[in-house]
Amino acid sequence: MLLNMKFFDFNFSALKSFLEKLTEVLLLVISVSLLMGVLFGPDTAFVGSVYQNFATILSNIGENGIIALVSVAIIFAVLKK
C-alpha cells in the first residue's frame, strides 16, 4: 500500500492568507517609511535609505520619476483589489 500522502493535505489557502497579510504589512512599512522620509528628509536612519532607494528607482525609470510614479500608483491600485 502507498505511504500516507500528507503532502497532498497541505492547506494552500492558509499559506495564501499568510502571504497576503505579510504583503499588507510590508506595504504599510514601506508607505510609512516613504512618508517619514518626505517629512524628515533622507538623512534619517532606516527611513532615509528606503526613501533614497525609492527616489533612485523613480529617477532611473522615467524623466523626473513621473512615469514611474504613475506606474507605482497603478500597481498599488491593483494590489489593493
Secondary structure in CASP SS format (residue, H / E / C, confidence):
PFRMAT SS
TARGET T0000
AUTHOR 0000-0000-0000
METHOD secondary structure of the structure
MODEL  1
M C 1.00
L C 1.00
L C 1.00
N C 1.00
M C 1.00
K C 1.00
F H 1.00
F H 1.00
D H 1.00
F C 1.00
N C 1.00
F H 1.00
S H 1.00
A H 1.00
L H 1.00
K H 1.00
S H 1.00
F H 1.00
L H 1.00
E H 1.00
K H 1.00
L H 1.00
T H 1.00
E H 1.00
V H 1.00
L H 1.00
L H 1.00
L H 1.00
V H 1.00
I H 1.00
S H 1.00
V H 1.00
S H 1.00
L H 1.00
L H 1.00
M H 1.00
G H 1.00
V H 1.00
L H 1.00
F H 1.00
G C 1.00
P C 1.00
D C 1.00
T C 1.00
A H 1.00
F H 1.00
V H 1.00
G H 1.00
S H 1.00
V H 1.00
Y H 1.00
Q H 1.00
N H 1.00
F H 1.00
A H 1.00
T H 1.00
I H 1.00
L H 1.00
S H 1.00
N H 1.00
I H 1.00
G C 1.00
E H 1.00
N H 1.00
G H 1.00
I H 1.00
I H 1.00
A H 1.00
L H 1.00
V H 1.00
S H 1.00
V H 1.00
A H 1.00
I H 1.00
I H 1.00
F H 1.00
A H 1.00
V H 1.00
L H 1.00
K H 1.00
K C 1.00
END
